[in-house]
């Protein structure tokens, strides 16, 4: 997405897909860490649980994942506008 943008090309689809993938990967990583550590994930010494709200926010801000999917559906897949 950055390379397309730097080249003056339309980077909208690539940027939206990158944000979608990154937010889902980050949430999966934090949830896996919490699951692996069990109750210790909530311990101050490990401090994993404090990452969860910040990472979860990536799925809803600045644009929520559903709107990213709407963009990809409309502009990449050629589907009709769904909202």
Secondary structure as UniProt FT lines:
FT   HELIX           2..6
FT   TURN            7..8
FT   HELIX           12..37
FT   HELIX           38..42
FT   TURN            44..46
FT   HELIX           49..57
FT   TURN            58..60
FT   HELIX           65..75
//
